[in-house]
Amino acid sequence: MAGLLTSSNGVSGSWVVSSVFVFVGVSAPAVVAWALGLLRTGTRQRRAAQRERVLRMATERTQQSVIAVAAERARIAREMHDVVAHSLSIVVAQADGGRYIAAQNPEAAAQVLETISTTGRSALRDMRRILGVLREGDANPTAPQPDAGGVDALVEQVRASGVSIELVRSGEPQDLPAGMGLAVYRICQEAMTNVMKHAGPVQRVRVRVDLAFHPGWLVVQVDDDGRGAATSSDGAGHGLVGMRERLALFGGTLQAGPRPGGGYRVNAAFPLPRAGGEHP
């Protein structure tokens, strides 16, 4: 009896062991195939995610490039408008006045021609500078830019065209960042250009330019007693748009419109940088 049981148990154990080996032998390839499938799926997903990241980064770089190009085009457009409009306004004013002066005062007519020549040459230099930044390998891409200190020469240039103009500085002067100094100069330049274009005969117009330093602010104001600008005070003209864009870079504000007593006023307020160089 015991022998039979032993024999029976041996047969049963062998069958179990054989079954296990058969199961493992049959299922192992399926398990391996399943594992390889998971691995391939994970690899495909990682590659797809990597491609998506690359495409997203390329799209972001393209968008940044488009924004940078648009900003540069706007900057160049502002510079070209300021330079060309101002210089041509002086040339036209001088040429118009020169026709009447030549017959009465030849010496004054010669001075008019000298002003036209000087203004034209200055405009050409500025145009070369602006166009130079568009060329790769420009020999002098960082030519000096005008700043707030150049407003005096700007006023003298306008005065030479026949405009009665005065410059008044007040408050405690403060050193300005290069970009802000250029913006102050260009806003004064554009305001004076508008006077010569829209205020009427330049010999009958009086202009006052104020550069006033207040605690935390620099206020630039240009007043004239002419007939006012042709553009509306909502800033629809290119010149006023350029002023607003320049001020926006520094968090400043612009008010432009007719004066209550006649004429036109441009008021630009720049927040001055704090001691650490930050703007308020």
PyRosetta script that sets phi, psi and omega in degrees:
from pyrosetta import init, pose_from_sequence

init()
pose = pose_from_sequence("MAGLLTSSNGVSGSWVVSSVFVFVGVSAPAVVAWALGLLRTGTRQRRAAQRERVLRMATERTQQSVIAVAAERARIAREMHDVVAHSLSIVVAQADGGRYIAAQNPEAAAQVLETISTTGRSALRDMRRILGVLREGDANPTAPQPDAGGVDALVEQVRASGVSIELVRSGEPQDLPAGMGLAVYRICQEAMTNVMKHAGPVQRVRVRVDLAFHPGWLVVQVDDDGRGAATSSDGAGHGLVGMRERLALFGGTLQAGPRPGGGYRVNAAFPLPRAGGEHP")
pose.set_psi(1, -49.7)
pose.set_omega(1, 178.6)
pose.set_phi(2, -59.8)
pose.set_psi(2, -35.5)
pose.set_omega(2, 178.8)
pose.set_phi(3, -66.5)
pose.set_psi(3, -39.1)
pose.set_omega(3, 178.3)
pose.set_phi(4, -63.9)
pose.set_psi(4, -43.3)
pose.set_omega(4, 179.6)
pose.set_phi(5, -62.6)
pose.set_psi(5, -42.5)
pose.set_omega(5, -179.9)
pose.set_phi(6, -63.0)
pose.set_psi(6, -42.0)
pose.set_omega(6, 179.3)
pose.set_phi(7, -65.0)
pose.set_psi(7, -39.5)
pose.set_omega(7, 179.3)
pose.set_phi(8, -65.3)
pose.set_psi(8, -43.8)
pose.set_omega(8, 179.7)
pose.set_phi(9, -64.2)
pose.set_psi(9, -37.1)
pose.set_omega(9, 179.0)
pose.set_phi(10, -64.4)
pose.set_psi(10, -42.4)
pose.set_omega(10, 178.9)
pose.set_phi(11, -64.7)
pose.set_psi(11, -42.6)
pose.set_omega(11, -180.0)
pose.set_phi(12, -63.5)
pose.set_psi(12, -43.7)
pose.set_omega(12, -180.0)
pose.set_phi(13, -64.5)
pose.set_psi(13, -39.6)
pose.set_omega(13, 179.2)
pose.set_phi(14, -65.2)
pose.set_psi(14, -37.1)
pose.set_omega(14, -179.8)
pose.set_phi(15, -65.9)
pose.set_psi(15, -40.8)
pose.set_omega(15, 179.0)
pose.set_phi(16, -63.6)
pose.set_psi(16, -46.1)
pose.set_omega(16, -179.6)
pose.set_phi(17, -62.7)
pose.set_psi(17, -42.6)
pose.set_omega(17, 179.5)
pose.set_phi(18, -63.4)
pose.set_psi(18, -39.6)
pose.set_omega(18, 179.4)
pose.set_phi(19, -63.2)
pose.set_psi(19, -40.9)
pose.set_omega(19, 179.7)
pose.set_phi(20, -62.6)
pose.set_psi(20, -45.9)
pose.set_omega(20, -179.9)
pose.set_phi(21, -63.1)
pose.set_psi(21, -39.4)
pose.set_omega(21, 178.7)
pose.set_phi(22, -64.1)
pose.set_psi(22, -42.9)
pose.set_omega(22, -179.8)
pose.set_phi(23, -62.6)
pose.set_psi(23, -45.5)
pose.set_omega(23, 180.0)
pose.set_phi(24, -64.3)
pose.set_psi(24, -42.4)
pose.set_omega(24, -179.1)
pose.set_phi(25, -63.8)
pose.set_psi(25, -35.2)
pose.set_omega(25, -179.3)
pose.set_phi(26, -79.2)
pose.set_psi(26, -41.6)
pose.set_omega(26, -173.1)
pose.set_phi(27, -84.6)
pose.set_psi(27, -23.5)
pose.set_omega(27, -176.8)
pose.set_phi(28, -57.1)
pose.set_psi(28, -47.0)
pose.set_omega(28, 178.2)
pose.set_phi(29, -60.1)
pose.set_psi(29, -36.7)
pose.set_omega(29, 178.9)
pose.set_phi(30, -66.0)
pose.set_psi(30, -40.9)
pose.set_omega(30, 178.6)
pose.set_phi(31, -64.2)
pose.set_psi(31, -43.7)
pose.set_omega(31, 179.0)
pose.set_phi(32, -62.4)
pose.set_psi(32, -43.2)
pose.set_omega(32, 178.8)
pose.set_phi(33, -62.7)
pose.set_psi(33, -40.6)
pose.set_omega(33, 178.7)
pose.set_phi(34, -62.8)
pose.set_psi(34, -44.1)
pose.set_omega(34, 179.8)
pose.set_phi(35, -64.3)
pose.set_psi(35, -42.2)
pose.set_omega(35, 178.0)
pose.set_phi(36, -64.6)
pose.set_psi(36, -36.1)
pose.set_omega(36, 176.9)
pose.set_phi(37, -63.1)
pose.set_psi(37, -44.3)
pose.set_omega(37, 177.0)
pose.set_phi(38, -60.8)
pose.set_psi(38, -41.9)
pose.set_omega(38, -179.4)
pose.set_phi(39, -62.4)
pose.set_psi(39, -45.1)
pose.set_omega(39, 179.8)
pose.set_phi(40, -64.9)
pose.set_psi(40, -40.1)
pose.set_omega(40, 178.6)
pose.set_phi(41, -62.2)
pose.set_psi(41, -44.4)
pose.set_omega(41, 178.5)
pose.set_phi(42, -63.1)
pose.set_psi(42, -39.0)
pose.set_omega(42, 178.5)
pose.set_phi(43, -63.9)
pose.set_psi(43, -44.0)
pose.set_omega(43, 178.6)
pose.set_phi(44, -61.7)
pose.set_psi(44, -41.7)
pose.set_omega(44, -180.0)
pose.set_phi(45, -64.7)
pose.set_psi(45, -41.6)
pose.set_omega(45, 179.0)
pose.set_phi(46, -64.8)
pose.set_psi(46, -41.5)
pose.set_omega(46, 178.9)
pose.set_phi(47, -65.5)
pose.set_psi(47, -40.1)
pose.set_omega(47, 178.1)
pose.set_phi(48, -63.7)
pose.set_psi(48, -42.1)
pose.set_omega(48, 178.5)
pose.set_phi(49, -64.9)
pose.set_psi(49, -38.6)
pose.set_omega(49, 178.5)
pose.set_phi(50, -65.0)
pose.set_psi(50, -43.3)
pose.set_omega(50, 177.4)
pose.set_phi(51, -61.8)
pose.set_psi(51, -39.3)
pose.set_omega(51, 179.0)
pose.set_phi(52, -63.6)
pose.set_psi(52, -41.5)
pose.set_omega(52, 178.1)
pose.set_phi(53, -63.7)
pose.set_psi(53, -42.6)
pose.set_omega(53, 179.4)
pose.set_phi(54, -62.3)
pose.set_psi(54, -44.9)
pose.set_omega(54, 179.2)
pose.set_phi(55, -63.7)
pose.set_psi(55, -40.5)
pose.set_omega(55, 179.9)
pose.set_phi(56, -64.8)
pose.set_psi(56, -43.1)
pose.set_omega(56, 178.3)
pose.set_phi(57, -64.0)
pose.set_psi(57, -39.5)
pose.set_omega(57, 178.5)
pose.set_phi(58, -65.2)
pose.set_psi(58, -39.9)
pose.set_omega(58, 178.2)
pose.set_phi(59, -64.2)
pose.set_psi(59, -42.4)
pose.set_omega(59, 179.3)
pose.set_phi(60, -64.2)
pose.set_psi(60, -41.0)
pose.set_omega(60, 178.2)
pose.set_phi(61, -63.9)
pose.set_psi(61, -39.8)
pose.set_omega(61, 178.3)
pose.set_phi(62, -63.4)
pose.set_psi(62, -44.0)
pose.set_omega(62, 179.0)
pose.set_phi(63, -62.7)
pose.set_psi(63, -42.0)
pose.set_omega(63, 178.2)
pose.set_phi(64, -63.3)
pose.set_psi(64, -38.6)
pose.set_omega(64, 178.5)
pose.set_phi(65, -65.3)
pose.set_psi(65, -41.7)
pose.set_omega(65, 179.0)
pose.set_phi(66, -62.5)
pose.set_psi(66, -43.8)
pose.set_omega(66, 179.3)
pose.set_phi(67, -63.8)
pose.set_psi(67, -42.6)
pose.set_omega(67, -179.9)
pose.set_phi(68, -64.1)
pose.set_psi(68, -41.7)
pose.set_omega(68, 179.0)
pose.set_phi(69, -64.4)
pose.set_psi(69, -42.7)
pose.set_omega(69, 179.6)
pose.set_phi(70, -63.0)
pose.set_psi(70, -41.6)
pose.set_omega(70, 179.0)
pose.set_phi(71, -64.7)
pose.set_psi(71, -40.6)
pose.set_omega(71, 179.5)
pose.set_phi(72, -67.0)
pose.set_psi(72, -40.0)
pose.set_omega(72, 177.9)
pose.set_phi(73, -63.0)
pose.set_psi(73, -41.3)
pose.set_omega(73, 178.7)
pose.set_phi(74, -64.0)
pose.set_psi(74, -40.2)
pose.set_omega(74, 179.7)
pose.set_phi(75, -63.7)
pose.set_psi(75, -45.5)
pose.set_omega(75, -179.7)
pose.set_phi(76, -65.3)
pose.set_psi(76, -39.0)
pose.set_omega(76, 178.3)
pose.set_phi(77, -61.6)
pose.set_psi(77, -41.1)
pose.set_omega(77, 177.8)
pose.set_phi(78, -62.6)
pose.set_psi(78, -46.0)
pose.set_omega(78, -178.5)
pose.set_phi(79, -62.7)
pose.set_psi(79, -44.9)
pose.set_omega(79, -178.4)
pose.set_phi(80, -65.7)
pose.set_psi(80, -40.2)
pose.set_omega(80, 178.4)
pose.set_phi(81, -62.3)
pose.set_psi(81, -47.4)
pose.set_omega(81, -177.5)
pose.set_phi(82, -61.4)
pose.set_psi(82, -46.2)
pose.set_omega(82, -177.1)
pose.set_phi(83, -67.8)
pose.set_psi(83, -51.8)
pose.set_omega(83, -174.8)
pose.set_phi(84, -67.7)
pose.set_psi(84, -47.7)
pose.set_omega(84, -176.7)
pose.set_phi(85, -61.9)
pose.set_psi(85, -44.4)
pose.set_omega(85, -178.2)
pose.set_phi(86, -65.7)
pose.set_psi(86, -49.0)
pose.set_omega(86, -177.0)
pose.set_phi(87, -63.8)
pose.set_psi(87, -44.1)
pose.set_omega(87, 179.9)
pose.set_phi(88, -66.2)
pose.set_psi(88, -34.7)
pose.set_omega(88, 177.9)
pose.set_phi(89, -62.7)
pose.set_psi(89, -41.8)
pose.set_omega(89, 178.0)
pose.set_phi(90, -66.4)
pose.set_psi(90, -43.7)
pose.set_omega(90, -180.0)
pose.set_phi(91, -61.1)
pose.set_psi(91, -44.8)
pose.set_omega(91, -179.9)
pose.set_phi(92, -64.5)
pose.set_psi(92, -44.1)
pose.set_omega(92, 179.7)
pose.set_phi(93, -62.0)
pose.set_psi(93, -42.4)
pose.set_omega(93, 179.3)
pose.set_phi(94, -66.5)
pose.set_psi(94, -42.2)
pose.set_omega(94, -179.4)
pose.set_phi(95, -64.7)
pose.set_psi(95, -41.7)
pose.set_omega(95, 178.8)
pose.set_phi(96, -63.3)
pose.set_psi(96, -44.8)
pose.set_omega(96, 179.6)
pose.set_phi(97, -69.9)
pose.set_psi(97, -33.2)
pose.set_omega(97, -178.0)
pose.set_phi(98, -63.4)
pose.set_psi(98, -30.8)
pose.set_omega(98, 179.8)
pose.set_phi(99, -62.9)
pose.set_psi(99, -35.3)
pose.set_omega(99, -179.3)
pose.set_phi(100, -85.0)
pose.set_psi(100, -30.9)
pose.set_omega(100, -176.9)
pose.set_phi(101, -76.5)
pose.set_psi(101, -34.1)
pose.set_omega(101, -172.5)
pose.set_phi(102, -55.3)
pose.set_psi(102, -41.0)
pose.set_omega(102, -176.8)
pose.set_phi(103, -72.6)
pose.set_psi(103, -25.9)
pose.set_omega(103, -174.0)
pose.set_phi(104, -101.7)
pose.set_psi(104, -34.4)
pose.set_omega(104, -173.9)
pose.set_phi(105, -143.7)
pose.set_psi(105, 89.1)
pose.set_omega(105, -178.0)
pose.set_phi(106, -57.9)
pose.set_psi(106, -34.7)
pose.set_omega(106, -179.8)
pose.set_phi(107, -65.6)
pose.set_psi(107, -42.5)
pose.set_omega(107, 177.6)
pose.set_phi(108, -64.7)
pose.set_psi(108, -36.0)
pose.set_omega(108, 178.3)
pose.set_phi(109, -63.7)
pose.set_psi(109, -38.3)
pose.set_omega(109, 177.6)
pose.set_phi(110, -63.7)
pose.set_psi(110, -37.8)
pose.set_omega(110, 177.5)
pose.set_phi(111, -65.6)
pose.set_psi(111, -37.5)
pose.set_omega(111, 177.3)
pose.set_phi(112, -61.0)
pose.set_psi(112, -45.6)
pose.set_omega(112, 179.2)
pose.set_phi(113, -63.2)
pose.set_psi(113, -37.1)
pose.set_omega(113, 177.9)
pose.set_phi(114, -64.0)
pose.set_psi(114, -41.9)
pose.set_omega(114, 178.3)
pose.set_phi(115, -63.3)
pose.set_psi(115, -42.2)
pose.set_omega(115, 178.2)
pose.set_phi(116, -61.2)
pose.set_psi(116, -44.2)
pose.set_omega(116, -179.9)
pose.set_phi(117, -63.3)
pose.set_psi(117, -46.7)
pose.set_omega(117, -179.1)
pose.set_phi(118, -62.7)
pose.set_psi(118, -43.8)
pose.set_omega(118, -179.8)
pose.set_phi(119, -64.0)
pose.set_psi(119, -42.7)
pose.set_omega(119, 179.2)
pose.set_phi(120, -62.7)
pose.set_psi(120, -42.5)
pose.set_omega(120, 179.2)
pose.set_phi(121, -65.6)
pose.set_psi(121, -40.2)
pose.set_omega(121, 178.2)
pose.set_phi(122, -62.9)
pose.set_psi(122, -41.1)
pose.set_omega(122, 178.6)
pose.set_phi(123, -63.6)
pose.set_psi(123, -39.7)
pose.set_omega(123, 178.3)
pose.set_phi(124, -63.1)
pose.set_psi(124, -41.5)
pose.set_omega(124, 178.0)
pose.set_phi(125, -61.8)
pose.set_psi(125, -44.6)
pose.set_omega(125, -180.0)
pose.set_phi(126, -63.8)
pose.set_psi(126, -40.1)
pose.set_omega(126, 179.1)
pose.set_phi(127, -64.5)
pose.set_psi(127, -41.2)
pose.set_omega(127, 177.7)
pose.set_phi(128, -62.6)
pose.set_psi(128, -39.6)
pose.set_omega(128, 178.9)
pose.set_phi(129, -63.5)
pose.set_psi(129, -45.2)
pose.set_omega(129, -178.9)
pose.set_phi(130, -64.4)
pose.set_psi(130, -46.2)
pose.set_omega(130, -179.4)
pose.set_phi(131, -68.9)
pose.set_psi(131, -26.6)
pose.set_omega(131, -179.5)
pose.set_phi(132, -62.8)
pose.set_psi(132, -33.7)
pose.set_omega(132, -179.2)
pose.set_phi(133, -69.5)
pose.set_psi(133, -14.5)
pose.set_omega(133, 179.1)
pose.set_phi(134, -85.4)
pose.set_psi(134, -13.0)
pose.set_omega(134, -177.2)
pose.set_phi(135, -99.7)
pose.set_psi(135, 131.6)
pose.set_omega(135, 177.3)
pose.set_phi(136, -68.8)
pose.set_psi(136, 140.5)
pose.set_omega(136, 178.3)
pose.set_phi(137, 75.6)
pose.set_psi(137, 22.2)
pose.set_omega(137, 178.2)
pose.set_phi(138, -60.2)
pose.set_psi(138, 137.2)
pose.set_omega(138, -173.2)
pose.set_phi(139, -68.5)
pose.set_psi(139, -28.1)
pose.set_omega(139, -176.4)
pose.set_phi(140, -141.4)
pose.set_psi(140, 68.3)
pose.set_omega(140, -175.6)
pose.set_phi(141, -72.7)
pose.set_psi(141, -13.8)
pose.set_omega(141, -177.6)
pose.set_phi(142, -112.2)
pose.set_psi(142, 46.6)
pose.set_omega(142, 177.8)
pose.set_phi(143, -61.3)
pose.set_psi(143, 147.5)
pose.set_omega(143, -177.5)
pose.set_phi(144, -56.9)
pose.set_psi(144, 137.1)
pose.set_omega(144, 178.0)
pose.set_phi(145, -100.7)
pose.set_psi(145, 150.3)
pose.set_omega(145, 175.3)
pose.set_phi(146, -66.5)
pose.set_psi(146, 156.1)
pose.set_omega(146, 178.0)
pose.set_phi(147, -139.2)
pose.set_psi(147, -169.3)
pose.set_omega(147, -175.8)
pose.set_phi(148, -60.8)
pose.set_psi(148, -27.9)
pose.set_omega(148, 178.3)
pose.set_phi(149, -67.2)
pose.set_psi(149, -18.4)
pose.set_omega(149, 179.6)
pose.set_phi(150, -84.6)
pose.set_psi(150, -0.7)
pose.set_omega(150, -179.8)
pose.set_phi(151, -63.9)
pose.set_psi(151, -33.5)
pose.set_omega(151, 179.0)
pose.set_phi(152, -59.5)
pose.set_psi(152, -48.0)
pose.set_omega(152, 179.0)
pose.set_phi(153, -64.9)
pose.set_psi(153, -34.1)
pose.set_omega(153, 178.0)
pose.set_phi(154, -63.8)
pose.set_psi(154, -43.0)
pose.set_omega(154, 178.2)
pose.set_phi(155, -63.1)
pose.set_psi(155, -42.1)
pose.set_omega(155, 178.8)
pose.set_phi(156, -63.1)
pose.set_psi(156, -37.9)
pose.set_omega(156, 178.8)
pose.set_phi(157, -63.6)
pose.set_psi(157, -43.0)
pose.set_omega(157, 178.8)
pose.set_phi(158, -68.6)
pose.set_psi(158, -38.9)
pose.set_omega(158, 178.5)
pose.set_phi(159, -61.3)
pose.set_psi(159, -37.2)
pose.set_omega(159, 179.9)
pose.set_phi(160, -65.3)
pose.set_psi(160, -20.6)
pose.set_omega(160, 178.4)
pose.set_phi(161, -83.5)
pose.set_psi(161, 0.0)
pose.set_omega(161, 176.2)
pose.set_phi(162, 107.6)
pose.set_psi(162, 0.5)
pose.set_omega(162, -179.5)
pose.set_phi(163, -84.9)
pose.set_psi(163, 134.7)
pose.set_omega(163, 173.4)
pose.set_phi(164, -81.7)
pose.set_psi(164, 107.9)
pose.set_omega(164, -172.1)
pose.set_phi(165, -137.8)
pose.set_psi(165, 143.9)
pose.set_omega(165, 176.2)
pose.set_phi(166, -132.9)
pose.set_psi(166, 148.8)
pose.set_omega(166, 178.3)
pose.set_phi(167, -115.2)
pose.set_psi(167, 126.7)
pose.set_omega(167, -179.1)
pose.set_phi(168, -121.6)
pose.set_psi(168, 122.8)
pose.set_omega(168, 175.5)
pose.set_phi(169, -109.2)
pose.set_psi(169, 139.5)
pose.set_omega(169, 180.0)
pose.set_phi(170, -145.4)
pose.set_psi(170, 162.4)
pose.set_omega(170, -179.2)
pose.set_phi(171, 84.1)
pose.set_psi(171, 177.2)
pose.set_omega(171, -179.9)
pose.set_phi(172, -85.8)
pose.set_psi(172, 113.0)
pose.set_omega(172, -177.3)
pose.set_phi(173, -60.4)
pose.set_psi(173, 149.3)
pose.set_omega(173, 179.5)
pose.set_phi(174, -136.5)
pose.set_psi(174, 140.5)
pose.set_omega(174, 177.1)
pose.set_phi(175, -63.6)
pose.set_psi(175, 134.8)
pose.set_omega(175, -178.1)
pose.set_phi(176, -107.5)
pose.set_psi(176, 146.8)
pose.set_omega(176, 171.7)
pose.set_phi(177, -58.3)
pose.set_psi(177, 153.0)
pose.set_omega(177, -175.9)
pose.set_phi(178, -55.8)
pose.set_psi(178, -43.6)
pose.set_omega(178, -179.1)
pose.set_phi(179, -64.2)
pose.set_psi(179, -39.5)
pose.set_omega(179, 179.5)
pose.set_phi(180, -69.8)
pose.set_psi(180, -39.7)
pose.set_omega(180, 177.6)
pose.set_phi(181, -60.1)
pose.set_psi(181, -40.6)
pose.set_omega(181, 176.8)
pose.set_phi(182, -64.6)
pose.set_psi(182, -40.8)
pose.set_omega(182, 179.7)
pose.set_phi(183, -63.2)
pose.set_psi(183, -41.0)
pose.set_omega(183, 177.4)
pose.set_phi(184, -60.1)
pose.set_psi(184, -46.9)
pose.set_omega(184, 179.9)
pose.set_phi(185, -60.2)
pose.set_psi(185, -48.0)
pose.set_omega(185, -176.5)
pose.set_phi(186, -66.5)
pose.set_psi(186, -36.3)
pose.set_omega(186, 179.0)
pose.set_phi(187, -67.5)
pose.set_psi(187, -42.9)
pose.set_omega(187, 175.0)
pose.set_phi(188, -60.6)
pose.set_psi(188, -42.9)
pose.set_omega(188, -179.5)
pose.set_phi(189, -61.2)
pose.set_psi(189, -46.3)
pose.set_omega(189, -178.7)
pose.set_phi(190, -66.7)
pose.set_psi(190, -39.8)
pose.set_omega(190, 178.8)
pose.set_phi(191, -63.0)
pose.set_psi(191, -41.9)
pose.set_omega(191, 177.9)
pose.set_phi(192, -67.6)
pose.set_psi(192, -36.1)
pose.set_omega(192, 176.5)
pose.set_phi(193, -61.3)
pose.set_psi(193, -42.9)
pose.set_omega(193, 178.5)
pose.set_phi(194, -61.7)
pose.set_psi(194, -36.2)
pose.set_omega(194, 177.7)
pose.set_phi(195, -60.9)
pose.set_psi(195, -48.1)
pose.set_omega(195, -177.3)
pose.set_phi(196, -68.8)
pose.set_psi(196, -27.8)
pose.set_omega(196, -178.6)
pose.set_phi(197, -83.7)
pose.set_psi(197, -34.6)
pose.set_omega(197, -166.8)
pose.set_phi(198, -123.0)
pose.set_psi(198, -15.1)
pose.set_omega(198, -171.4)
pose.set_phi(199, -81.4)
pose.set_psi(199, -8.9)
pose.set_omega(199, -178.6)
pose.set_phi(200, 109.2)
pose.set_psi(200, -168.9)
pose.set_omega(200, 179.4)
pose.set_phi(201, -53.1)
pose.set_psi(201, 124.1)
pose.set_omega(201, -172.1)
pose.set_phi(202, -63.8)
pose.set_psi(202, -27.6)
pose.set_omega(202, -178.5)
pose.set_phi(203, -69.8)
pose.set_psi(203, -13.8)
pose.set_omega(203, -177.9)
pose.set_phi(204, -107.7)
pose.set_psi(204, 4.3)
pose.set_omega(204, -175.1)
pose.set_phi(205, -105.0)
pose.set_psi(205, 138.7)
pose.set_omega(205, 173.9)
pose.set_phi(206, -114.1)
pose.set_psi(206, 137.4)
pose.set_omega(206, -175.6)
pose.set_phi(207, -130.1)
pose.set_psi(207, 141.5)
pose.set_omega(207, 174.9)
pose.set_phi(208, -128.3)
pose.set_psi(208, 128.9)
pose.set_omega(208, 177.9)
pose.set_phi(209, -112.1)
pose.set_psi(209, 123.0)
pose.set_omega(209, 179.3)
pose.set_phi(210, -113.5)
pose.set_psi(210, 128.1)
pose.set_omega(210, 170.0)
pose.set_phi(211, -116.5)
pose.set_psi(211, 103.1)
pose.set_omega(211, -171.8)
pose.set_phi(212, -117.8)
pose.set_psi(212, 120.4)
pose.set_omega(212, 175.1)
pose.set_phi(213, -89.9)
pose.set_psi(213, 122.2)
pose.set_omega(213, 174.1)
pose.set_phi(214, -116.9)
pose.set_psi(214, 164.3)
pose.set_omega(214, 177.2)
pose.set_phi(215, -56.7)
pose.set_psi(215, 112.0)
pose.set_omega(215, 177.9)
pose.set_phi(216, 84.9)
pose.set_psi(216, -4.0)
pose.set_omega(216, -175.2)
pose.set_phi(217, -142.9)
pose.set_psi(217, 149.2)
pose.set_omega(217, 167.0)
pose.set_phi(218, -118.4)
pose.set_psi(218, 122.1)
pose.set_omega(218, -178.7)
pose.set_phi(219, -109.1)
pose.set_psi(219, 124.0)
pose.set_omega(219, 176.4)
pose.set_phi(220, -108.5)
pose.set_psi(220, 121.7)
pose.set_omega(220, -178.1)
pose.set_phi(221, -133.4)
pose.set_psi(221, 131.9)
pose.set_omega(221, 178.5)
pose.set_phi(222, -124.1)
pose.set_psi(222, 118.1)
pose.set_omega(222, 179.9)
pose.set_phi(223, -115.6)
pose.set_psi(223, 141.9)
pose.set_omega(223, 170.9)
pose.set_phi(224, -136.6)
pose.set_psi(224, 160.5)
pose.set_omega(224, -179.6)
pose.set_phi(225, -108.8)
pose.set_psi(225, 23.8)
pose.set_omega(225, 179.1)
pose.set_phi(226, -80.3)
pose.set_psi(226, -160.2)
pose.set_omega(226, -175.5)
pose.set_phi(227, -87.5)
pose.set_psi(227, 1.8)
pose.set_omega(227, 174.1)
pose.set_phi(228, 96.3)
pose.set_psi(228, 164.0)
pose.set_omega(228, -177.4)
pose.set_phi(229, -76.1)
pose.set_psi(229, 150.2)
pose.set_omega(229, 179.3)
pose.set_phi(230, -75.2)
pose.set_psi(230, -26.2)
pose.set_omega(230, -179.7)
pose.set_phi(231, -82.0)
pose.set_psi(231, 154.5)
pose.set_omega(231, 179.8)
pose.set_phi(232, -72.7)
pose.set_psi(232, 161.4)
pose.set_omega(232, -176.4)
pose.set_phi(233, -79.6)
pose.set_psi(233, 3.0)
pose.set_omega(233, 179.4)
pose.set_phi(234, -84.7)
pose.set_psi(234, 1.6)
pose.set_omega(234, 175.8)
pose.set_phi(235, 86.0)
pose.set_psi(235, 26.4)
pose.set_omega(235, -178.0)
pose.set_phi(236, -74.3)
pose.set_psi(236, -24.7)
pose.set_omega(236, -179.2)
pose.set_phi(237, -73.0)
pose.set_psi(237, 154.0)
pose.set_omega(237, -178.7)
pose.set_phi(238, -61.7)
pose.set_psi(238, -37.4)
pose.set_omega(238, -178.6)
pose.set_phi(239, -62.9)
pose.set_psi(239, -46.5)
pose.set_omega(239, 179.5)
pose.set_phi(240, -68.0)
pose.set_psi(240, -35.9)
pose.set_omega(240, 176.1)
pose.set_phi(241, -61.2)
pose.set_psi(241, -44.0)
pose.set_omega(241, 178.0)
pose.set_phi(242, -61.7)
pose.set_psi(242, -39.9)
pose.set_omega(242, 177.1)
pose.set_phi(243, -60.8)
pose.set_psi(243, -46.7)
pose.set_omega(243, -178.7)
pose.set_phi(244, -63.1)
pose.set_psi(244, -39.9)
pose.set_omega(244, 178.9)
pose.set_phi(245, -63.6)
pose.set_psi(245, -42.2)
pose.set_omega(245, 178.9)
pose.set_phi(246, -63.8)
pose.set_psi(246, -44.0)
pose.set_omega(246, -179.5)
pose.set_phi(247, -66.4)
pose.set_psi(247, -36.7)
pose.set_omega(247, -178.3)
pose.set_phi(248, -60.5)
pose.set_psi(248, -29.3)
pose.set_omega(248, 178.9)
pose.set_phi(249, -62.7)
pose.set_psi(249, -23.4)
pose.set_omega(249, -177.1)
pose.set_phi(250, -116.4)
pose.set_psi(250, 8.2)
pose.set_omega(250, -178.8)
pose.set_phi(251, 73.4)
pose.set_psi(251, 24.5)
pose.set_omega(251, -179.0)
pose.set_phi(252, -88.4)
pose.set_psi(252, 177.2)
pose.set_omega(252, -179.2)
pose.set_phi(253, -130.0)
pose.set_psi(253, 152.1)
pose.set_omega(253, 179.8)
pose.set_phi(254, -130.3)
pose.set_psi(254, 133.6)
pose.set_omega(254, 171.6)
pose.set_phi(255, -126.2)
pose.set_psi(255, 128.2)
pose.set_omega(255, -178.5)
pose.set_phi(256, -143.1)
pose.set_psi(256, 131.6)
pose.set_omega(256, 179.2)
pose.set_phi(257, 172.5)
pose.set_psi(257, 178.9)
pose.set_omega(257, -179.6)
pose.set_phi(258, -63.1)
pose.set_psi(258, 146.0)
pose.set_omega(258, 175.2)
pose.set_phi(259, -84.5)
pose.set_psi(259, 150.0)
pose.set_omega(259, 179.1)
pose.set_phi(260, -57.8)
pose.set_psi(260, -36.9)
pose.set_omega(260, -178.2)
pose.set_phi(261, -91.0)
pose.set_psi(261, 8.9)
pose.set_omega(261, -177.5)
pose.set_phi(262, 106.7)
pose.set_psi(262, 153.8)
pose.set_omega(262, -178.1)
pose.set_phi(263, 90.7)
pose.set_psi(263, -160.1)
pose.set_omega(263, -173.0)
pose.set_phi(264, -140.7)
pose.set_psi(264, 149.9)
pose.set_omega(264, -179.8)
pose.set_phi(265, -134.1)
pose.set_psi(265, 135.7)
pose.set_omega(265, 171.0)
pose.set_phi(266, -118.9)
pose.set_psi(266, 122.8)
pose.set_omega(266, -178.6)
pose.set_phi(267, -125.5)
pose.set_psi(267, 116.5)
pose.set_omega(267, -179.3)
pose.set_phi(268, -120.4)
pose.set_psi(268, 126.4)
pose.set_omega(268, -178.3)
pose.set_phi(269, -114.0)
pose.set_psi(269, 121.6)
pose.set_omega(269, 178.9)
pose.set_phi(270, -106.2)
pose.set_psi(270, 125.5)
pose.set_omega(270, 170.9)
pose.set_phi(271, -72.3)
pose.set_psi(271, 127.7)
pose.set_omega(271, -177.9)
pose.set_phi(272, -80.3)
pose.set_psi(272, 144.3)
pose.set_omega(272, 178.9)
pose.set_phi(273, -66.1)
pose.set_psi(273, 146.9)
pose.set_omega(273, 176.6)
pose.set_phi(274, -74.4)
pose.set_psi(274, -179.0)
pose.set_omega(274, -176.8)
pose.set_phi(275, -58.8)
pose.set_psi(275, -34.2)
pose.set_omega(275, -179.5)
pose.set_phi(276, -80.0)
pose.set_psi(276, -0.3)
pose.set_omega(276, 179.6)
pose.set_phi(277, 93.9)
pose.set_psi(277, -1.8)
pose.set_omega(277, -179.1)
pose.set_phi(278, -90.5)
pose.set_psi(278, 151.6)
pose.set_omega(278, 177.0)
pose.set_phi(279, -86.9)
pose.set_psi(279, 146.3)
pose.set_omega(279, 180.0)
pose.set_phi(280, -67.8)
pose.dump_pdb("model.pdb")
